[in-house]
Amino acid sequence: MTTTTASQPARSVGFAAVFAVLLGLFVSGYGLLLVPQSPLGGGWILAIGVSLALAGLFAIESVGRRLGLSAATCRTLSLSFAALAAILFVAFVVVNYASVESFEATSETATGAETSG
């Protein structure tokens, strides 16, 4: 009686996936630190970090095997979370740029009114 074992070749974890997980954890921690000063801004940054960390986790092959997901599903989830992180980041930059511009315009108008009066 012979038995054969199907073993998958051991693949090392990609540098990009580990970097995405670590960066996501760092950004999430930063978001948690910001929550007391700005709940909306801190939560937004926290969501960016969590999305980035999940994108990195699903890019690791062993995580997908442990969760019982196919390679295609892991790839789809990884790309989806990376896209979500990118969209949240771009939206965060746009909203903050707009709020800084309106703050500068308001402060210039208020300063001009004080000096002319």
N, CA, C and O atoms as CSV, one atom per row, in Angstrom:
chain,resi,resn,atom,element,x,y,z
A,1,MET,N,N,0.843,-1.155,0.000
A,1,MET,CA,C,0.000,0.000,0.000
A,1,MET,C,C,0.899,1.230,0.000
A,1,MET,O,O,1.719,1.432,0.896
A,2,THR,N,N,0.718,2.029,-1.017
A,2,THR,CA,C,1.509,3.253,-1.103
A,2,THR,C,C,0.589,4.450,-0.945
A,2,THR,O,O,-0.536,4.476,-1.445
A,3,THR,N,N,1.087,5.397,-0.262
A,3,THR,CA,C,0.320,6.635,-0.090
A,3,THR,C,C,1.131,7.778,-0.665
A,3,THR,O,O,2.352,7.848,-0.521
A,4,THR,N,N,0.436,8.634,-1.294
A,4,THR,CA,C,1.092,9.829,-1.821
A,4,THR,C,C,0.500,11.039,-1.128
A,4,THR,O,O,-0.705,11.132,-0.895
A,5,THR,N,N,1.354,11.920,-0.823
A,5,THR,CA,C,0.878,13.146,-0.193
A,5,THR,C,C,1.090,14.290,-1.166
A,5,THR,O,O,2.177,14.490,-1.707
A,6,ALA,N,N,0.044,15.010,-1.361
A,6,ALA,CA,C,0.134,16.176,-2.249
A,6,ALA,C,C,0.545,17.368,-1.397
A,6,ALA,O,O,-0.220,17.877,-0.578
A,7,SER,N,N,1.739,17.778,-1.616
A,7,SER,CA,C,2.192,18.940,-0.850
A,7,SER,C,C,2.361,20.116,-1.786
A,7,SER,O,O,2.882,19.985,-2.894
A,8,GLN,N,N,1.923,21.233,-1.333
A,8,GLN,CA,C,2.081,22.445,-2.128
A,8,GLN,C,C,3.467,23.011,-1.863
A,8,GLN,O,O,3.965,22.936,-0.740
A,9,PRO,N,N,4.080,23.567,-2.871
A,9,PRO,CA,C,5.403,24.132,-2.652
A,9,PRO,C,C,5.332,25.288,-1.658
A,9,PRO,O,O,4.427,26.121,-1.698
A,10,ALA,N,N,6.299,25.305,-0.786
A,10,ALA,CA,C,6.315,26.365,0.223
A,10,ALA,C,C,6.673,27.681,-0.452
A,10,ALA,O,O,7.727,27.807,-1.075
A,11,ARG,N,N,5.806,28.632,-0.322
A,11,ARG,CA,C,6.035,29.940,-0.906
A,11,ARG,C,C,6.258,30.925,0.216
A,11,ARG,O,O,5.487,30.981,1.174
A,12,SER,N,N,7.290,31.683,0.095
A,12,SER,CA,C,7.558,32.649,1.142
A,12,SER,C,C,6.536,33.782,1.060
A,12,SER,O,O,5.972,34.058,0.001
A,13,VAL,N,N,6.321,34.408,2.165
A,13,VAL,CA,C,5.380,35.514,2.236
A,13,VAL,C,C,6.003,36.702,1.523
A,13,VAL,O,O,7.170,37.028,1.742
A,14,GLY,N,N,5.224,37.344,0.675
A,14,GLY,CA,C,5.724,38.467,-0.099
A,14,GLY,C,C,6.029,39.680,0.765
A,14,GLY,O,O,5.354,39.945,1.760
A,15,PHE,N,N,7.059,40.407,0.362
A,15,PHE,CA,C,7.460,41.619,1.084
A,15,PHE,C,C,6.354,42.662,1.042
A,15,PHE,O,O,6.100,43.337,2.040
A,16,ALA,N,N,5.693,42.801,-0.107
A,16,ALA,CA,C,4.636,43.805,-0.242
A,16,ALA,C,C,3.472,43.516,0.702
A,16,ALA,O,O,2.898,44.440,1.277
A,17,ALA,N,N,3.122,42.249,0.865
A,17,ALA,CA,C,2.015,41.889,1.748
A,17,ALA,C,C,2.352,42.199,3.201
A,17,ALA,O,O,1.528,42.744,3.935
A,18,VAL,N,N,3.565,41.850,3.607
A,18,VAL,CA,C,3.980,42.134,4.988
A,18,VAL,C,C,4.060,43.639,5.215
A,18,VAL,O,O,3.645,44.138,6.261
A,19,PHE,N,N,4.593,44.359,4.232
A,19,PHE,CA,C,4.686,45.815,4.344
A,19,PHE,C,C,3.299,46.436,4.448
A,19,PHE,O,O,3.094,47.361,5.235
A,20,ALA,N,N,2.337,45.937,3.658
A,20,ALA,CA,C,0.969,46.467,3.705
A,20,ALA,C,C,0.330,46.216,5.067
A,20,ALA,O,O,-0.357,47.085,5.602
A,21,VAL,N,N,0.555,45.034,5.626
A,21,VAL,CA,C,-0.001,44.730,6.948
A,21,VAL,C,C,0.610,45.647,8.008
A,21,VAL,O,O,-0.110,46.217,8.829
A,22,LEU,N,N,1.927,45.787,7.990
A,22,LEU,CA,C,2.588,46.632,8.991
A,22,LEU,C,C,2.199,48.095,8.838
A,22,LEU,O,O,1.952,48.780,9.831
A,23,LEU,N,N,2.144,48.577,7.604
A,23,LEU,CA,C,1.734,49.964,7.371
A,23,LEU,C,C,0.284,50.168,7.795
A,23,LEU,O,O,-0.059,51.197,8.377
A,24,GLY,N,N,-0.564,49.188,7.503
A,24,GLY,CA,C,-1.960,49.274,7.916
A,24,GLY,C,C,-2.112,49.320,9.428
A,24,GLY,O,O,-2.935,50.070,9.953
A,25,LEU,N,N,-1.314,48.513,10.130
A,25,LEU,CA,C,-1.367,48.539,11.595
A,25,LEU,C,C,-0.869,49.881,12.140
A,25,LEU,O,O,-1.425,50.410,13.102
A,26,PHE,N,N,0.175,50.423,11.524
A,26,PHE,CA,C,0.703,51.723,11.947
A,26,PHE,C,C,-0.331,52.829,11.726
A,26,PHE,O,O,-0.558,53.656,12.608
A,27,VAL,N,N,-0.953,52.839,10.547
A,27,VAL,CA,C,-1.960,53.858,10.234
A,27,VAL,C,C,-3.175,53.696,11.144
A,27,VAL,O,O,-3.758,54.688,11.579
A,28,SER,N,N,-3.557,52.461,11.431
A,28,SER,CA,C,-4.685,52.224,12.343
A,28,SER,C,C,-4.377,52.745,13.743
A,28,SER,O,O,-5.230,53.361,14.383
A,29,GLY,N,N,-3.167,52.500,14.213
A,29,GLY,CA,C,-2.771,53.022,15.518
A,29,GLY,C,C,-2.787,54.532,15.553
A,29,GLY,O,O,-3.209,55.131,16.542
A,30,TYR,N,N,-2.328,55.155,14.473
A,30,TYR,CA,C,-2.357,56.613,14.385
A,30,TYR,C,C,-3.801,57.124,14.409
A,30,TYR,O,O,-4.104,58.131,15.049
A,31,GLY,N,N,-4.681,56.418,13.708
A,31,GLY,CA,C,-6.094,56.795,13.715
A,31,GLY,C,C,-6.699,56.694,15.105
A,31,GLY,O,O,-7.487,57.549,15.509
A,32,LEU,N,N,-6.329,55.646,15.840
A,32,LEU,CA,C,-6.827,55.511,17.213
A,32,LEU,C,C,-6.327,56.643,18.103
A,32,LEU,O,O,-7.047,57.102,18.990
A,33,LEU,N,N,-5.091,57.097,17.867
A,33,LEU,CA,C,-4.564,58.218,18.647
A,33,LEU,C,C,-5.294,59.519,18.341
A,33,LEU,O,O,-5.387,60.394,19.202
A,34,LEU,N,N,-5.811,59.654,17.130
A,34,LEU,CA,C,-6.486,60.882,16.727
A,34,LEU,C,C,-7.961,60.939,17.121
A,34,LEU,O,O,-8.562,62.013,17.098
A,35,VAL,N,N,-8.540,59.818,17.474
A,35,VAL,CA,C,-9.967,59.777,17.786
A,35,VAL,C,C,-10.369,60.755,18.898
A,35,VAL,O,O,-11.417,61.387,18.763
A,36,PRO,N,N,-9.599,60.921,19.996
A,36,PRO,CA,C,-10.029,61.881,21.020
A,36,PRO,C,C,-10.074,63.333,20.521
A,36,PRO,O,O,-10.926,64.103,20.963
A,37,GLN,N,N,-9.174,63.716,19.612
A,37,GLN,CA,C,-9.172,65.084,19.103
A,37,GLN,C,C,-10.215,65.287,18.011
A,37,GLN,O,O,-10.877,66.324,17.969
A,38,SER,N,N,-10.363,64.309,17.131
A,38,SER,CA,C,-11.307,64.398,16.023
A,38,SER,C,C,-11.877,63.013,15.750
A,38,SER,O,O,-11.250,62.211,15.057
A,39,PRO,N,N,-13.052,62.725,16.283
A,39,PRO,CA,C,-13.616,61.384,16.092
A,39,PRO,C,C,-13.817,61.018,14.620
A,39,PRO,O,O,-13.550,59.881,14.230
A,40,LEU,N,N,-14.275,61.946,13.812
A,40,LEU,CA,C,-14.497,61.647,12.403
A,40,LEU,C,C,-13.172,61.430,11.673
A,40,LEU,O,O,-13.027,60.452,10.939
A,41,GLY,N,N,-12.214,62.322,11.864
A,41,GLY,CA,C,-10.917,62.186,11.217
A,41,GLY,C,C,-10.165,60.952,11.687
A,41,GLY,O,O,-9.573,60.237,10.879
A,42,GLY,N,N,-10.185,60.700,12.984
A,42,GLY,CA,C,-9.523,59.520,13.525
A,42,GLY,C,C,-10.150,58.230,13.032
A,42,GLY,O,O,-9.447,57.274,12.703
A,43,GLY,N,N,-11.475,58.204,12.980
A,43,GLY,CA,C,-12.174,57.022,12.470
A,43,GLY,C,C,-11.899,56.790,10.998
A,43,GLY,O,O,-11.793,55.652,10.540
A,44,TRP,N,N,-11.785,57.894,10.259
A,44,TRP,CA,C,-11.496,57.788,8.830
A,44,TRP,C,C,-10.103,57.201,8.613
A,44,TRP,O,O,-9.924,56.310,7.783
A,45,ILE,N,N,-9.130,57.694,9.351
A,45,ILE,CA,C,-7.763,57.180,9.242
A,45,ILE,C,C,-7.705,55.737,9.731
A,45,ILE,O,O,-6.985,54.919,9.159
A,46,LEU,N,N,-8.443,55.423,10.765
A,46,LEU,CA,C,-8.517,54.049,11.250
A,46,LEU,C,C,-9.070,53.125,10.170
A,46,LEU,O,O,-8.564,52.017,9.989
A,47,ALA,N,N,-10.100,53.565,9.451
A,47,ALA,CA,C,-10.678,52.759,8.372
A,47,ALA,C,C,-9.673,52.548,7.239
A,47,ALA,O,O,-9.620,51.469,6.649
A,48,ILE,N,N,-8.882,53.568,6.937
A,48,ILE,CA,C,-7.845,53.426,5.910
A,48,ILE,C,C,-6.837,52.364,6.342
A,48,ILE,O,O,-6.469,51.495,5.552
A,49,GLY,N,N,-6.395,52.435,7.588
A,49,GLY,CA,C,-5.412,51.477,8.090
A,49,GLY,C,C,-5.932,50.058,8.131
A,49,GLY,O,O,-5.221,49.124,7.761
A,50,VAL,N,N,-7.160,49.885,8.575
A,50,VAL,CA,C,-7.747,48.535,8.634
A,50,VAL,C,C,-7.896,47.959,7.223
A,50,VAL,O,O,-7.623,46.780,7.000
A,51,SER,N,N,-8.325,48.789,6.277
A,51,SER,CA,C,-8.463,48.323,4.892
A,51,SER,C,C,-7.118,47.918,4.319
A,51,SER,O,O,-7.012,46.900,3.635
A,52,LEU,N,N,-6.105,48.699,4.593
A,52,LEU,CA,C,-4.764,48.376,4.094
A,52,LEU,C,C,-4.226,47.095,4.733
A,52,LEU,O,O,-3.619,46.267,4.055
A,53,ALA,N,N,-4.450,46.937,6.033
A,53,ALA,CA,C,-3.997,45.722,6.712
A,53,ALA,C,C,-4.726,44.483,6.188
A,53,ALA,O,O,-4.110,43.433,6.006
A,54,LEU,N,N,-6.029,44.601,5.946
A,54,LEU,CA,C,-6.775,43.462,5.404
A,54,LEU,C,C,-6.333,43.133,3.981
A,54,LEU,O,O,-6.284,41.963,3.602
A,55,ALA,N,N,-6.013,44.156,3.194
A,55,ALA,CA,C,-5.508,43.908,1.840
A,55,ALA,C,C,-4.202,43.117,1.905
A,55,ALA,O,O,-3.990,42.195,1.118
A,56,GLY,N,N,-3.344,43.474,2.829
A,56,GLY,CA,C,-2.097,42.742,2.989
A,56,GLY,C,C,-2.304,41.338,3.501
A,56,GLY,O,O,-1.638,40.406,3.050
A,57,LEU,N,N,-3.221,41.173,4.438
A,57,LEU,CA,C,-3.478,39.836,4.983
A,57,LEU,C,C,-4.014,38.882,3.921
A,57,LEU,O,O,-3.582,37.732,3.842
A,58,PHE,N,N,-4.952,39.354,3.105
A,58,PHE,CA,C,-5.513,38.474,2.084
A,58,PHE,C,C,-4.526,38.205,0.951
A,58,PHE,O,O,-4.740,37.294,0.152
A,59,ALA,N,N,-3.455,38.981,0.873
A,59,ALA,CA,C,-2.424,38.724,-0.131
A,59,ALA,C,C,-1.471,37.617,0.311
A,59,ALA,O,O,-0.683,37.123,-0.495
A,60,ILE,N,N,-1.534,37.229,1.568
A,60,ILE,CA,C,-0.681,36.151,2.079
A,60,ILE,C,C,-1.388,34.821,1.828
A,60,ILE,O,O,-2.526,34.617,2.250
A,61,GLU,N,N,-0.703,33.939,1.147
A,61,GLU,CA,C,-1.305,32.670,0.720
A,61,GLU,C,C,-1.753,31.805,1.893
A,61,GLU,O,O,-2.820,31.194,1.838
A,62,SER,N,N,-0.959,31.749,2.942
A,62,SER,CA,C,-1.297,30.878,4.071
A,62,SER,C,C,-2.549,31.357,4.803
A,62,SER,O,O,-3.273,30.546,5.380
A,63,VAL,N,N,-2.811,32.649,4.786
A,63,VAL,CA,C,-4.036,33.165,5.414
A,63,VAL,C,C,-5.252,32.682,4.638
A,63,VAL,O,O,-6.250,32.270,5.230
A,64,GLY,N,N,-5.169,32.733,3.313
A,64,GLY,CA,C,-6.275,32.251,2.494
A,64,GLY,C,C,-6.541,30.776,2.679
A,64,GLY,O,O,-7.695,30.350,2.738
A,65,ARG,N,N,-5.463,29.979,2.774
A,65,ARG,CA,C,-5.641,28.541,3.006
A,65,ARG,C,C,-6.276,28.284,4.358
A,65,ARG,O,O,-7.158,27.434,4.483
A,66,ARG,N,N,-5.833,29.012,5.365
A,66,ARG,CA,C,-6.374,28.803,6.710
A,66,ARG,C,C,-7.857,29.157,6.772
A,66,ARG,O,O,-8.625,28.519,7.492
A,67,LEU,N,N,-8.257,30.184,6.007
A,67,LEU,CA,C,-9.664,30.583,5.985
A,67,LEU,C,C,-10.492,29.765,4.995
A,67,LEU,O,O,-11.712,29.917,4.923
A,68,GLY,N,N,-9.822,28.897,4.233
A,68,GLY,CA,C,-10.536,28.057,3.275
A,68,GLY,C,C,-10.978,28.805,2.035
A,68,GLY,O,O,-11.998,28.459,1.439
A,69,LEU,N,N,-10.228,29.826,1.632
A,69,LEU,CA,C,-10.580,30.619,0.464
A,69,LEU,C,C,-9.710,30.222,-0.715
A,69,LEU,O,O,-8.553,29.836,-0.551
A,70,SER,N,N,-10.280,30.323,-1.891
A,70,SER,CA,C,-9.504,30.012,-3.093
A,70,SER,C,C,-8.529,31.157,-3.376
A,70,SER,O,O,-8.661,32.253,-2.831
A,71,ALA,N,N,-7.559,30.881,-4.230
A,71,ALA,CA,C,-6.575,31.907,-4.575
A,71,ALA,C,C,-7.235,33.083,-5.280
A,71,ALA,O,O,-6.858,34.233,-5.057
A,72,ALA,N,N,-8.212,32.802,-6.122
A,72,ALA,CA,C,-8.914,33.877,-6.836
A,72,ALA,C,C,-9.708,34.752,-5.865
A,72,ALA,O,O,-9.742,35.974,-6.010
A,73,THR,N,N,-10.337,34.129,-4.887
A,73,THR,CA,C,-11.092,34.893,-3.894
A,73,THR,C,C,-10.164,35.761,-3.047
A,73,THR,O,O,-10.478,36.914,-2.752
A,74,CYS,N,N,-9.032,35.205,-2.664
A,74,CYS,CA,C,-8.054,35.987,-1.890
A,74,CYS,C,C,-7.537,37.172,-2.692
A,74,CYS,O,O,-7.381,38.272,-2.161
A,75,ARG,N,N,-7.275,36.943,-3.967
A,75,ARG,CA,C,-6.793,38.020,-4.827
A,75,ARG,C,C,-7.854,39.109,-4.957
A,75,ARG,O,O,-7.545,40.299,-4.893
A,76,THR,N,N,-9.109,38.690,-5.140
A,76,THR,CA,C,-10.204,39.649,-5.253
A,76,THR,C,C,-10.371,40.453,-3.966
A,76,THR,O,O,-10.530,41.673,-4.009
A,77,LEU,N,N,-10.335,39.771,-2.829
A,77,LEU,CA,C,-10.466,40.470,-1.550
A,77,LEU,C,C,-9.304,41.421,-1.310
A,77,LEU,O,O,-9.506,42.541,-0.840
A,78,SER,N,N,-8.104,40.991,-1.626
A,78,SER,CA,C,-6.934,41.828,-1.437
A,78,SER,C,C,-7.016,43.091,-2.289
A,78,SER,O,O,-6.770,44.192,-1.797
A,79,LEU,N,N,-7.360,42.932,-3.558
A,79,LEU,CA,C,-7.487,44.093,-4.435
A,79,LEU,C,C,-8.647,44.994,-4.026
A,79,LEU,O,O,-8.552,46.216,-4.136
A,80,SER,N,N,-9.736,44.400,-3.556
A,80,SER,CA,C,-10.890,45.193,-3.119
A,80,SER,C,C,-10.552,46.045,-1.899
A,80,SER,O,O,-10.894,47.226,-1.846
A,81,PHE,N,N,-9.881,45.441,-0.922
A,81,PHE,CA,C,-9.507,46.213,0.264
A,81,PHE,C,C,-8.445,47.260,-0.055
A,81,PHE,O,O,-8.447,48.339,0.537
A,82,ALA,N,N,-7.537,46.958,-0.984
A,82,ALA,CA,C,-6.542,47.954,-1.395
A,82,ALA,C,C,-7.219,49.123,-2.107
A,82,ALA,O,O,-6.858,50.279,-1.886
A,83,ALA,N,N,-8.193,48.827,-2.954
A,83,ALA,CA,C,-8.935,49.889,-3.635
A,83,ALA,C,C,-9.734,50.718,-2.636
A,83,ALA,O,O,-9.795,51.942,-2.751
A,84,LEU,N,N,-10.341,50.060,-1.662
A,84,LEU,CA,C,-11.082,50.786,-0.632
A,84,LEU,C,C,-10.157,51.716,0.156
A,84,LEU,O,O,-10.518,52.858,0.440
A,85,ALA,N,N,-8.978,51.232,0.504
A,85,ALA,CA,C,-8.012,52.068,1.226
A,85,ALA,C,C,-7.596,53.262,0.372
A,85,ALA,O,O,-7.467,54.374,0.883
A,86,ALA,N,N,-7.388,53.038,-0.920
A,86,ALA,CA,C,-6.997,54.134,-1.811
A,86,ALA,C,C,-8.116,55.153,-1.954
A,86,ALA,O,O,-7.861,56.357,-1.929
A,87,ILE,N,N,-9.343,54.689,-2.103
A,87,ILE,CA,C,-10.488,55.604,-2.230
A,87,ILE,C,C,-10.675,56.414,-0.948
A,87,ILE,O,O,-10.901,57.623,-1.001
A,88,LEU,N,N,-10.582,55.748,0.201
A,88,LEU,CA,C,-10.704,56.465,1.473
A,88,LEU,C,C,-9.589,57.492,1.642
A,88,LEU,O,O,-9.828,58.594,2.137
A,89,PHE,N,N,-8.371,57.134,1.233
A,89,PHE,CA,C,-7.251,58.063,1.348
A,89,PHE,C,C,-7.455,59.291,0.459
A,89,PHE,O,O,-7.265,60.422,0.907
A,90,VAL,N,N,-7.840,59.070,-0.791
A,90,VAL,CA,C,-8.062,60.193,-1.712
A,90,VAL,C,C,-9.204,61.078,-1.209
A,90,VAL,O,O,-9.102,62.304,-1.251
A,91,ALA,N,N,-10.275,60.473,-0.740
A,91,ALA,CA,C,-11.391,61.253,-0.214
A,91,ALA,C,C,-10.967,62.051,1.023
A,91,ALA,O,O,-11.381,63.197,1.198
A,92,PHE,N,N,-10.153,61.448,1.867
A,92,PHE,CA,C,-9.671,62.144,3.067
A,92,PHE,C,C,-8.839,63.364,2.677
A,92,PHE,O,O,-8.999,64.438,3.258
A,93,VAL,N,N,-7.958,63.202,1.701
A,93,VAL,CA,C,-7.112,64.323,1.261
A,93,VAL,C,C,-7.973,65.419,0.640
A,93,VAL,O,O,-7.758,66.599,0.916
A,94,VAL,N,N,-8.938,65.050,-0.189
A,94,VAL,CA,C,-9.795,66.043,-0.840
A,94,VAL,C,C,-10.621,66.805,0.192
A,94,VAL,O,O,-10.708,68.031,0.127
A,95,VAL,N,N,-11.218,66.106,1.130
A,95,VAL,CA,C,-12.046,66.764,2.149
A,95,VAL,C,C,-11.193,67.671,3.027
A,95,VAL,O,O,-11.600,68.792,3.333
A,96,ASN,N,N,-10.028,67.209,3.433
A,96,ASN,CA,C,-9.178,68.052,4.278
A,96,ASN,C,C,-8.614,69.237,3.514
A,96,ASN,O,O,-8.467,70.314,4.092
A,97,TYR,N,N,-8.296,69.080,2.241
A,97,TYR,CA,C,-7.811,70.204,1.440
A,97,TYR,C,C,-8.909,71.258,1.304
A,97,TYR,O,O,-8.642,72.455,1.403
A,98,ALA,N,N,-10.135,70.811,1.080
A,98,ALA,CA,C,-11.251,71.744,0.954
A,98,ALA,C,C,-11.510,72.462,2.263
A,98,ALA,O,O,-11.830,73.651,2.262
A,99,SER,N,N,-11.378,71.764,3.377
A,99,SER,CA,C,-11.630,72.419,4.665
A,99,SER,C,C,-10.519,73.396,5.009
A,99,SER,O,O,-10.785,74.419,5.640
A,100,VAL,N,N,-9.276,73.115,4.613
A,100,VAL,CA,C,-8.171,74.042,4.851
A,100,VAL,C,C,-8.339,75.273,3.980
A,100,VAL,O,O,-8.100,76.388,4.444
A,101,GLU,N,N,-8.741,75.100,2.735
A,101,GLU,CA,C,-8.964,76.236,1.840
A,101,GLU,C,C,-10.070,77.133,2.376
A,101,GLU,O,O,-9.918,78.355,2.364
A,102,SER,N,N,-11.182,76.565,2.847
A,102,SER,CA,C,-12.275,77.385,3.371
A,102,SER,C,C,-11.861,78.064,4.665
A,102,SER,O,O,-12.296,79.183,4.937
A,103,PHE,N,N,-11.021,77.403,5.477
A,103,PHE,CA,C,-10.537,78.014,6.713
A,103,PHE,C,C,-9.652,79.210,6.399
A,103,PHE,O,O,-9.763,80.244,7.057
A,104,GLU,N,N,-8.763,79.089,5.394
A,104,GLU,CA,C,-7.886,80.194,5.027
A,104,GLU,C,C,-8.685,81.359,4.473
A,104,GLU,O,O,-8.391,82.512,4.787
A,105,ALA,N,N,-9.700,81.074,3.647
A,105,ALA,CA,C,-10.524,82.139,3.085
A,105,ALA,C,C,-11.300,82.849,4.183
A,105,ALA,O,O,-11.438,84.072,4.149
A,106,THR,N,N,-11.806,82.109,5.149
A,106,THR,CA,C,-12.557,82.700,6.252
A,106,THR,C,C,-11.649,83.541,7.136
A,106,THR,O,O,-12.035,84.633,7.554
A,107,SER,N,N,-10.458,83.056,7.425
A,107,SER,CA,C,-9.549,83.801,8.297
A,107,SER,C,C,-9.019,85.043,7.594
A,107,SER,O,O,-8.803,86.059,8.254
A,108,GLU,N,N,-8.798,85.003,6.271
A,108,GLU,CA,C,-8.363,86.195,5.547
A,108,GLU,C,C,-9.455,87.244,5.528
A,108,GLU,O,O,-9.161,88.434,5.649
A,109,THR,N,N,-10.697,86.842,5.381
A,109,THR,CA,C,-11.823,87.784,5.380
A,109,THR,C,C,-11.965,88.411,6.759
A,109,THR,O,O,-12.196,89.614,6.874
A,110,ALA,N,N,-11.830,87.607,7.797
A,110,ALA,CA,C,-11.957,88.130,9.164
A,110,ALA,C,C,-10.792,89.066,9.483
A,110,ALA,O,O,-10.996,90.081,10.149
A,111,THR,N,N,-9.605,88.762,9.037
A,111,THR,CA,C,-8.439,89.613,9.291
A,111,THR,C,C,-8.578,90.920,8.535
A,111,THR,O,O,-8.240,91.977,9.069
A,112,GLY,N,N,-9.065,90.874,7.311
A,112,GLY,CA,C,-9.259,92.092,6.526
A,112,GLY,C,C,-10.298,93.003,7.137
A,112,GLY,O,O,-10.151,94.224,7.092
A,113,ALA,N,N,-11.350,92.432,7.709
A,113,ALA,CA,C,-12.403,93.226,8.332
A,113,ALA,C,C,-11.892,93.900,9.598
A,113,ALA,O,O,-12.288,95.027,9.895
A,114,GLU,N,N,-11.022,93.236,10.347
A,114,GLU,CA,C,-10.495,93.814,11.583
A,114,GLU,C,C,-9.544,94.956,11.299
A,114,GLU,O,O,-9.563,95.936,12.044
A,115,THR,N,N,-8.717,94.894,10.277
A,115,THR,CA,C,-7.727,95.926,9.999
A,115,THR,C,C,-8.359,97.134,9.337
A,115,THR,O,O,-7.839,98.238,9.491
A,116,SER,N,N,-9.460,96.980,8.604
A,116,SER,CA,C,-10.068,98.128,7.948
A,116,SER,C,C,-10.984,98.886,8.877
A,116,SER,O,O,-11.339,100.026,8.576
A,117,GLY,N,N,-11.373,98.318,9.967
A,117,GLY,CA,C,-12.363,98.912,10.854
A,117,GLY,C,C,-11.777,99.599,11.977
A,117,GLY,O,O,-12.499,100.148,12.810
